[in-house]
């Protein structure tokens, strides 16, 4: 039964959850969720929800305007939790999560955000954002006032970051494929083709048999795994894994023991776990969400690897990955 993996679930006070991120605060995981015009934190060990009011991202122009946030990313820096966020009708901005202070604002007509992620790097936080069909390209943002760094790209829907061999890398899910860039110089590292005109809404980095790999979940419900060192025309390391009835909206990566797995959330309302080395499902689909799953994040809870999933039903569920 899929509910054997369910550790706990909790209803978000803000209704549907569009995005979530996890950060470690004082040795405990803290989940940051966004709903309609609201940002909440959830402490799963206490099942405690708190709304985190944020200053208007357009404070210079419209100080009373509400934030319209769908995608969130977090980092801990200099003793505070830093939140970067944006949405379908709002560009990326940065706040102090707990005080709500706006650290870096935006203009009302700034590039809208489809996905945002925290760059795995040393030093002050750096975030990467993309906008799907709203504009072509990927932008890198920091806490300073410098203009964002733009990476040459087409429309990008999903983002993932990793630190591999001393390099900070960004993967972007696009029409018919995935592209990987080096943050330091903006150069393209690799590009992979996804068959049948599929769009990659969700991407991630992992390692299989000691080799870095890129994982892509598509709008046809397939999971692709590519060797990062392979050429553009090389095939994935095995046949794409299938199982979702409909598109994959989100994924994240975990190491369970020495086995790399991907956790995916789909339009069909199910959560699935995949063995990346063999391209096979791990157990039956995880069911219980009453609507499409839009966010997945992997973390540890009481020293066990877990997956957090959320979506249109407004419930955050925590699944045990170690069974």
Buried (B, 14 or more C-beta within 10 A) or exposed (E): EBEEBBBEBBEBBBEBBBBBBBBEBEEEBBBBBBBEEBBBBBBBEEEEBEEBEBBBBBBEEEEEEBBBBBBBBBBBEEEBBBBBBBBBEBBBBBBBBEBEEBBBBBEEEBBBBBBBBBBBBEEEBBBBBBBBEBBBBBBBBBBEEEEBBBBEBBBBBBBBBBBBEEBBBBBBBBBBBBBBBBBEEBEEBBBBBBBEEBBBBBBBBBBBEEEBBBBBBBBBBBBBBBBBEBEEEEEBBBEBBEBBEBBBBBBBBBBBEEBBBBBBBBBBBBBBBBBBBBBEBBEBBBBBBEBBBBBBBBBBBEEBBBBBBBBBBBBBBBBBBEE
